[in-house]
């Protein structure tokens, strides 16, 4: 019994949810950090917008 040579790409729904969760966490940390140093004011709208942009960019890069 040899090892399979095909690699599973995974369930796209799970990959999307993981992309969304990690992007949101990253954007929250970046926006919080920029607010902490006084570069901009924290807002959930900004976090959501940055998350949307990052999810789209990640999807395009990994396609």
C-alpha positions, 0 to 999 in steps of 0.5 A, a space after each residue: 500500500 503506497 502513499 497517495 500522490 494526490 493532495 487534497 485542496 480541502 473543503 473550500 467552505 472551511 478554507 473561506 471561514 479560516 481565511 475570514 477568521 484569520 484576516 479579521 484577527 490580523 486586521 483587528 490587531 493592526 487597527 488596534 496597534 495603530 490606534 494604540 500609537 495614535 496613528 488612527 482612531 479604532 472603529 469596527 467599521 475600519 476593521 470590517 473594511 480592512 478584513 474584507 480587503 484582506 480576504 479578497 486579496 488573499 483569495 486572489 493570491 491563492 487562486 
